[in-house]
Amino acid sequence: MDDLRLNYKIWLETSGHVGVLGDKKCELLRAIDETGSLNDAMKKLGLTYRKTWDNLKKIESELGFPLIKPTRGGAEGGNTVLTLEGRIIIAAFAKFHAEYDSIIQNGFESILEDLKQKIR
């Protein structure tokens, strides 16, 4: 039991249990925000364009607002920035993890300790 570790993900889903946005897609939003480019974010995370673009459009459709704002071409080439709503979502996920990861980890360690005492 000493090798057991807690691993979990959080995500938003519809009332019909359809996943909309979770930690991995939030990681994509953070990468877009950091790089200023959808392509650079995808390269950084090893994602493919078509699937990533489709996922972003699906998320935006489910949420009812855009998360990214792409611009085309120009002398510097195009870029992609997050909308205010996209930044708010990143902040909400970061706040959740900052406030609750340690609580969840402590709860897991407590349960694991109880199991160790009872199974010995």
Secondary structure, DSSP 8 states (H G I E B T S, - for coil): -TT-------EEE-TT--EEEEHHHHHHHHHHHHHS-HHHHHHHHT--HHHHHHHHHHHHHHHTS-SEEEE--STT--EEEE-HHHHHHHHHHHHHHHHHHHHHHHHHHHHHHHHHHHH-
